[in-house]
Amino acid sequence: MDSYDKFNEQLKNAAEAFKAIDKKEVIRLVSHLDADGISACAIMIKLLSNDNRRHSVSTVQQLNNAVLSQLAAEPYNCFIFTDIGSGALSGIKEMLKGKKVFILDHHSTETDDFGEIVFVNPHTCGIDGGKEISGAGVVFKFACAVDKGMEELAHIAIIGAIGDLQEQNGFLRLNGEILKVAVEKNKIKVIKGLRIFGAQTKPLHKVLEYCTDPYIPGVSGSESGAIQFLYQVGIDPKNGNGWKKIVHLDEDEMKKLITGIIMKRLNEANPDDVLGNIYILPHEEEESPTRDAKEFATLLNACGRLGRASYGIGACLGDKKIKQQAIRSLADYKKEIVNALNWYNENKFTDDIFWGNKFVIINAKDKVMSTMIGTLASILSKSNLMTNNTFILSMAQAIDGSTKISLRTTNNVNGLLDLRKIIEQMTSGIGNSESGGHQNAAGAVIPTDKEPKFIEAAKEILGKHVVEEKIG
């Protein structure tokens, strides 16, 4: 039996175990609060609703002992964890002993001993969950094993995968299978085009100004540079009294834009990597942030990071009223991003930011929302402000006495560096800490009073990895 057969067998057995749950049982659903976790949660809610099962839902940033003891005190006998749980297996086994527990996840697991837990995770079958399938994808596959009608939500699983950075101009096998279903159901249309964020919603010159992935020399970061560039290639950025968006361009203008961007990038290693797959949701309104799967994933991230995950879930399930609330949250999210970037720019040469050899440690303390610190690190990792192969470690304090940590790198396209393992090394000597993530994005939570000890460990470990990279 190969890895994929094993995974299908795992899904089938979990589906049977789910069907065996008494219909009178109220199911406690707990999910991660990022774009993938919200997508996973929405798919599971749809399955539970279709199956007439009563449920109670919450989304969490981390599954630590405090959260688990709170859950254990609740009056539920059946728990389902989506896109979370693999890193907290021992705690779940201990604190939810005697309860029926399902974990549907794609993160690496700390142990192979699952006890009585119904555990669905591609890693246990020899499949790399960090690259091949998202948490939403695992939940989608499980949901389809319970009820084939759940295939209608294939596009939500793809949004989760895009939110978890698994789209590298195409998908690997498991995500590829889900995409095929989404395309067949006419929930996603894949087109080749300009791989630039904001095509549906932002004025063209603003899209170019804020474009950091790919970086366009003389255009990215400059509004006047972007407007000048458009006139140079023969495109009028104005549309009557308003501004043109990418979706307004005709075929000829599109060709001029693509050629102009490639010409600007001739000194880059891959100047034509501006072209790639774009995932359009044809049933969503044009020029809406839910029309393009990448923008939809950003919308979900915004909801999760602002503590409004329920809006994201509603948007995934097609609730028009809630979707409008989710879209309004984008403006608040952008404000928080601007606040975080402004703080970084004002403090980059203070003691709060340590510049090492090929790594930077950013300690925002309580000046940036702890849920936004990963977003700050991601933006910096894609900008031209950092040199290649730079580790970006960012930290911010939460109100509960813990510090949230994110690790990114500027040049890890093929996942050659496993950021999850690197952050595990940093936290190994720190008591009451947790870490997790993937090759391309990893995070941890430590007690705030352990920050100095953690920073010293981080400097040593990141410095060592830089040396190894040079030797390699």
C-alpha positions in Angstrom: 0.0 0.0 0.0 1.6 3.3 -1.0 1.4 6.6 1.0 -1.7 7.9 -0.8 -3.6 4.6 -0.4 -2.7 4.7 3.3 -4.0 8.3 3.6 -7.3 7.3 1.8 -7.7 4.4 4.2 -7.1 6.8 7.1 -9.8 9.1 5.7 -12.3 6.2 5.2 -11.8 4.9 8.8 -12.2 8.4 10.2 -15.4 8.9 8.2 -16.8 5.6 9.6 -15.9 6.7 13.2 -17.6 10.1 12.6 -20.8 8.4 11.3 -20.9 6.3 14.4 -21.2 9.4 16.7 -24.7 9.5 18.3 -26.8 12.2 16.7 -27.8 13.6 20.1 -24.2 14.4 20.8 -23.2 18.1 20.6 -19.9 18.3 18.8 -17.2 20.8 20.0 -15.3 22.1 17.0 -12.0 23.9 17.5 -9.9 25.3 14.6 -6.8 27.4 13.9 -7.5 31.1 13.2 -5.5 31.7 10.1 -6.8 31.5 6.5 -6.3 27.8 6.3 -7.9 27.2 9.8 -10.9 29.4 8.9 -11.4 27.5 5.6 -11.1 24.2 7.4 -13.6 25.3 10.0 -16.1 26.4 7.4 -15.9 23.1 5.6 -16.5 21.2 8.8 -19.4 23.4 9.9 -21.0 22.7 6.5 -20.6 19.0 7.0 -22.0 19.1 10.5 -25.0 21.2 9.4 -25.7 18.9 6.4 -25.6 16.0 8.8 -28.0 17.8 11.2 -25.5 17.7 14.0 -25.5 20.3 16.8 -22.1 21.9 17.3 -20.3 24.7 19.2 -17.3 26.4 17.5 -14.3 28.4 18.4 -11.0 29.4 16.7 -7.7 29.7 18.5 -4.2 30.9 17.8 -2.5 28.1 19.8 -3.6 24.9 21.5 -1.8 25.3 24.8 -2.5 23.8 28.2 -4.6 26.8 29.3 -6.9 26.4 26.2 -7.1 22.6 26.7 -7.9 22.8 30.4 -10.7 25.2 29.5 -12.0 22.8 26.9 -11.8 19.9 29.3 -14.0 21.8 31.8 -16.8 22.2 29.1 -19.7 19.7 29.1 -18.8 18.0 25.7 -17.9 14.4 25.0 -16.9 14.8 21.4 -14.2 17.2 20.1 -13.0 17.8 16.5 -9.8 19.8 16.0 -9.2 21.2 12.4 -5.8 22.5 11.2 -4.5 22.3 14.7 -3.8 19.6 17.3 -0.8 17.6 15.9 1.6 19.6 18.0 -0.4 19.2 21.2 -1.1 15.5 21.1 0.2 14.6 24.6 -1.8 17.5 26.2 -5.0 16.4 24.3 -4.6 12.8 25.3 -4.0 13.8 29.0 -6.7 16.5 29.3 -9.4 15.1 27.1 -9.0 11.5 28.3 -12.2 9.5 28.0 -13.6 11.9 25.3 -14.1 11.1 21.6 -11.5 13.2 19.8 -10.9 13.7 16.1 -7.8 15.6 14.9 -7.8 16.6 11.2 -4.5 18.3 10.5 -1.5 18.7 8.2 1.2 19.9 10.6 4.0 17.7 11.8 3.2 15.5 14.8 5.3 15.3 18.0 4.6 11.6 18.5 3.3 8.5 16.7 1.3 7.4 19.7 -2.3 8.7 19.1 -4.0 6.5 21.7 -7.8 6.5 21.2 -7.7 9.7 19.1 -9.1 9.5 15.5 -6.1 11.0 13.8 -6.0 12.1 10.2 -2.7 13.6 9.0 -0.8 13.0 5.8 2.6 13.1 7.7 1.7 9.8 9.3 1.4 8.2 5.8 4.8 9.6 4.6 3.3 12.6 2.7 4.6 16.1 3.4 1.6 18.0 4.7 3.5 21.3 4.7 3.7 21.2 0.9 1.0 18.8 -0.5 -2.2 19.6 1.3 -3.5 22.2 3.8 -5.6 21.7 6.9 -8.6 22.7 4.9 -7.7 20.2 2.3 -7.5 17.4 4.9 -10.9 18.4 6.2 -12.3 18.6 2.7 -11.1 15.0 1.9 -12.5 13.8 5.2 -15.9 15.6 4.5 -16.1 14.0 1.0 -15.4 10.6 2.6 -18.5 11.2 4.8 -20.6 12.8 2.1 -19.7 13.1 -1.6 -21.9 16.2 -1.9 -19.3 18.1 0.1 -17.3 18.3 -3.2 -19.1 21.6 -3.7 -16.7 23.2 -1.2 -13.5 22.2 -3.0 -12.7 25.9 -3.7 -12.6 26.7 0.0 -9.9 24.0 0.5 -7.9 25.6 -2.3 -8.3 29.1 -0.7 -6.9 27.4 2.5 -3.9 26.0 0.6 -3.2 29.4 -1.0 -3.4 31.0 2.4 -0.9 28.5 3.7 1.6 29.3 0.9 1.3 25.9 -0.8 0.7 27.3 -4.3 4.0 27.6 -6.1 2.7 28.3 -9.6 0.7 25.1 -9.4 0.0 22.5 -6.7 1.4 19.1 -5.7 -0.6 15.9 -6.0 -3.2 16.1 -3.2 -4.0 19.8 -3.6 -4.0 19.2 -7.4 -6.7 16.5 -6.9 -8.8 19.0 -4.9 -8.3 21.8 -7.6 -9.5 19.3 -10.3 -12.7 18.9 -8.3 -13.1 22.6 -7.9 -12.6 23.2 -11.6 -15.0 20.4 -12.6 -17.7 21.9 -10.3 -17.1 25.3 -11.9 -16.1 26.7 -8.5 -12.6 27.8 -9.7 -11.3 28.9 -13.1 -7.6 28.8 -13.6 -6.2 31.4 -15.9 -2.7 32.3 -16.9 -2.0 35.9 -16.2 -0.1 38.6 -14.4 0.7 37.2 -10.9 0.1 40.4 -9.0 -2.0 40.9 -5.9 -5.1 43.1 -6.0 -6.2 42.8 -9.7 -9.8 42.7 -8.7 -10.0 45.4 -6.1 -7.2 48.0 -6.4 -6.4 50.8 -8.9 -3.7 49.6 -11.3 -1.1 52.2 -10.2 -1.6 51.2 -6.6 -1.3 47.5 -7.4 2.1 48.3 -9.0 3.2 50.6 -6.2 2.5 47.9 -3.5 3.8 45.0 -5.6 6.7 43.4 -3.8 6.3 39.8 -5.1 7.5 40.2 -7.8 9.6 43.3 -7.1 9.5 45.9 -10.0 12.6 48.2 -10.0 11.6 51.9 -10.1 7.9 51.0 -9.7 7.5 49.1 -6.5 7.3 51.5 -3.5 6.7 54.6 -5.6 3.3 55.9 -6.6 4.7 58.5 -9.0 7.0 55.8 -10.4 4.0 53.5 -11.0 2.0 56.2 -12.8 5.0 57.3 -14.9 5.7 53.6 -15.8 2.1 53.2 -17.1 2.3 56.3 -19.3 5.7 55.0 -20.6 4.2 51.7 -21.7 1.2 53.4 -23.3 -1.5 52.8 -20.7 -3.7 55.7 -19.4 -4.1 54.9 -15.7 -7.3 56.9 -15.6 -10.7 55.5 -16.4 -12.9 58.6 -16.9 -13.0 60.2 -13.5 -11.7 57.1 -11.7 -8.7 54.9 -11.9 -8.3 51.7 -14.0 -7.9 48.3 -12.4 -6.1 45.3 -14.0 -9.5 43.7 -14.7 -10.4 46.7 -16.8 -7.5 46.4 -19.3 -8.1 45.1 -22.8 -5.9 42.5 -24.4 -3.6 45.0 -26.0 -3.1 47.0 -22.8 -2.4 43.7 -20.9 0.3 42.8 -23.3 1.9 46.3 -22.9 1.8 46.0 -19.1 3.3 42.5 -19.1 6.1 43.4 -21.5 6.8 46.6 -19.6 7.1 44.8 -16.3 9.4 42.0 -17.8 11.6 44.7 -19.4 12.0 46.5 -16.0 13.0 43.1 -14.4 15.6 42.1 -17.0 18.4 42.2 -14.3 16.4 39.8 -12.1 17.1 36.0 -12.1 13.6 35.2 -13.6 12.2 38.3 -15.1 9.2 36.5 -16.6 8.1 34.9 -13.3 5.4 37.7 -13.1 3.3 35.3 -15.2 1.5 32.4 -13.5 -1.7 30.8 -12.5 -4.5 33.0 -11.2 -7.4 31.2 -9.4 -10.7 33.0 -10.1 -14.0 32.1 -8.3 -16.5 32.6 -11.2 -19.6 32.5 -8.8 -18.2 35.5 -6.8 -18.9 39.2 -7.9 -16.3 40.8 -10.2 -14.0 43.4 -8.5 -14.8 41.8 -5.1 -12.0 40.6 -2.7 -13.7 37.2 -2.9 -13.4 36.8 -6.7 -9.6 36.0 -6.7 -8.6 33.0 -4.4 -5.4 34.8 -3.3 -7.4 37.9 -2.2 -10.0 35.7 -0.6 -7.2 34.1 1.5 -6.0 37.5 2.6 -9.6 38.5 3.6 -9.7 35.3 5.8 -6.3 36.2 7.3 -7.6 39.7 8.1 -10.6 38.3 9.9 -8.6 35.8 11.9 -5.9 38.3 12.9 -8.5 40.9 14.0 -10.4 38.4 16.2 -13.3 38.2 13.7 -12.9 34.6 12.4 -16.7 34.2 12.4 -16.9 36.8 9.6 -14.4 34.7 7.6 -16.3 31.5 8.2 -19.5 33.2 7.0 -17.8 34.5 3.9 -16.6 30.9 3.1 -20.2 29.6 3.5 -21.6 32.3 1.2 -23.6 34.4 3.8 -23.9 37.7 2.0 -24.4 39.9 5.1 -21.5 38.4 7.0 -19.3 38.5 3.8 -19.8 42.3 3.7 -18.7 42.5 7.3 -15.6 40.4 6.4 -14.8 42.8 3.5 -15.1 45.8 5.8 -12.6 44.2 8.1 -10.0 44.5 5.3 -9.7 48.2 5.9 -9.0 47.7 9.6 -6.5 45.0 8.7 -4.7 47.4 6.3 -4.5 50.0 9.1 -2.8 47.5 11.4 -0.4 46.5 8.7 0.5 50.2 8.1 0.9 50.6 11.9 3.3 47.6 12.0 5.3 48.8 9.0 5.5 52.4 10.4 6.7 51.1 13.7 9.4 49.0 11.9 10.6 51.9 9.8 10.8 54.2 12.8 12.7 51.6 14.9 14.9 49.7 12.5 18.1 51.3 14.0 17.0 51.1 17.7 17.8 48.4 20.3 14.4 46.7 19.4 15.8 45.5 16.1 19.0 43.4 16.0 20.8 43.1 12.7 23.0 40.0 12.6 24.9 38.5 9.6 22.1 37.5 7.2 19.4 37.6 10.0 17.3 40.2 11.8 15.5 39.9 15.1 12.6 42.3 15.4 11.1 42.7 18.9 8.0 44.9 18.7 7.1 44.2 22.3 3.6 45.6 22.8 3.8 48.1 19.9 2.4 45.7 17.3 -0.6 43.4 17.7 0.7 39.9 18.4 -1.6 38.4 15.7 0.0 40.8 13.2 3.7 40.0 13.8 3.7 37.1 11.3 2.2 39.4 8.7 4.9 42.0 9.3 7.6 39.3 8.9 5.9 37.9 5.7 5.7 41.4 4.1 9.4 42.1 4.9 10.5 38.7 3.6 8.9 39.5 0.2 10.2 43.1 0.0 13.4 44.2 -1.6 14.4 45.7 1.7 16.0 42.5 2.8 18.9 40.7 1.0 18.5 37.1 -0.1 18.8 34.3 2.4 17.9 36.6 5.3 16.1 35.1 8.3 13.4 37.4 9.7 12.5 36.6 13.3 9.7 38.9 14.6 8.2 39.0 18.1 5.3 40.8 19.8 3.7 40.5 23.2 0.1 39.3 23.8 -2.0 40.5 26.7 -1.8 37.1 28.5 1.9 37.4 29.4 3.1 35.5 26.4 5.2 36.6 23.4 4.2 35.5 19.9 7.2 34.7 17.5 7.3 34.3 13.7 10.1 33.1 11.6 10.3 33.7 7.8 13.1 33.8 5.2 13.5 35.8 2.0 14.7 33.0 -0.1 13.2 29.6 0.7 11.2 28.9 -2.5 11.9 25.1 -2.5 11.6 24.8 1.3 15.3 23.8 1.5 15.4 25.3 5.0 12.9 23.8 7.4 11.9 26.9 9.5 9.8 24.7 11.8 12.9 22.7 12.9 14.9 25.9 13.3 12.3 27.5 15.6 12.1 24.2 17.5 15.8 24.5 18.2 15.4 28.0 19.5 12.6 27.1 21.9 14.0 23.8 23.1 15.6 25.3 26.3 12.7 27.6 27.0 10.1 26.3 29.5 6.3 26.6 28.8 7.0 27.3 25.2 5.3 25.9 22.0 6.4 25.9 18.4 5.0 24.7 15.1 4.5 25.6 11.4 6.0 24.5 8.1 9.2 24.8 6.0 8.3 28.2 4.8 6.6 29.8 7.8 7.0 28.8 11.5 6.1 30.3 14.8 6.3 29.9 18.5 4.8 31.2 21.8 7.0 31.8 24.8 6.5 33.4 28.3 7.3 37.1 27.9 9.8 37.0 30.8 11.8 34.4 28.8 12.4 36.9 25.9 16.1 37.7 26.7 17.0 34.0 27.0 15.2 33.2 23.7 16.8 36.1 21.8 20.3 34.8 22.9 19.4 31.3 21.7 18.0 32.7 18.4 21.2 34.7 17.7 23.3 31.6 18.2 21.1 29.3 16.1 20.5 31.7 13.2 24.2 32.6 13.1 25.0 28.9 12.9 22.5 28.3 10.1 24.0 31.2 8.1 27.4 29.6 8.4 26.1 26.2 7.3 24.4 27.8 4.3 27.7 29.3 3.2 29.6 26.0 3.6 26.7 24.2 1.8 
